[in-house]
Amino acid sequence: MRIAAVVAGFHREIAEGLLDGAVIRLAESGVTADRVDVHWIPGAFEAPSAAQALAVTGRYDAVMALGAVIRGETAHFEYVCDATAHGLMRVSLDTGVPCAFGILTCDTMAQAKARAGGDKGNKGDEAADAAVAMINLLASARASGPGAAGRS
């Protein structure tokens, strides 16, 4: 397996915690750090375009998007979260390369810290698990060939 990580650096401390959790979990799944290419991007909004650029190269079995969007006093939060989630789903559907959604959408920095290696665990772990699960599922589906869906 080869996995690309697009990591939004806007809240760098949170992003680094998520990335650490993802890399550790991938190693536990047999995906060594040299099989994970890390690409830093400015923020979560840029994740879909970065994921698409990497997905279409054919080098990656999955893309993990990691980072955090913290609610502020304006509607900016909703626009960024919505565009990011929909954009990553579109990349997955358009390219056939799964995009794991490891971008936190939190009301406060404390909530983000708790989910990036704090007392609520590490959502980077979950993004890594999702990437591996989807790689395996898609490989199995492709190996089954056309018309095999739904067979027991």
C-alpha positions, 0 to 999 in steps of 0.5 A: 500500500502507498498512501498520500497524506494531505495535511492542513497546516493552519492549526499546525499543532493539531495537524501534527498530532493527527499525522502522528496518530495516522502514521503510527496506526498505519505502521501497526497495519503494516504500512511503513512510514516510507510508504506514506508521502506527507504533503503539507497544504495551507488549510482544509479548504485546499485538501480536495484539490491536493487530494485530486492532484495526488489521486490522479497520479496513480501512485497512491492507493488512498489519500488521507486528509488531516487537519482542523477547522475551528469555529469562529464568529462568522459563517466561514466555518460552515463554508470551509467544512462543507466544501472540504467534505463534499470536495473530498467525496467528489475526489473519491468518486471521480478518481476511484481513490478513497479519501479518508476524512481526518479533518476535525470540525470543532467548536473550540481549540480544546475540542480539537486538542482532545481529538488529536492525541488528547483525552478523546483519542486521535482521529488520525488513527481513524483516518488511517483505519478508514484508508486501509479498510477502503483500500482492502475493500476496493482491491477485493471488489476489483479482484472479484471482477465485473458482475461479482457485486452482491455474490456471497 
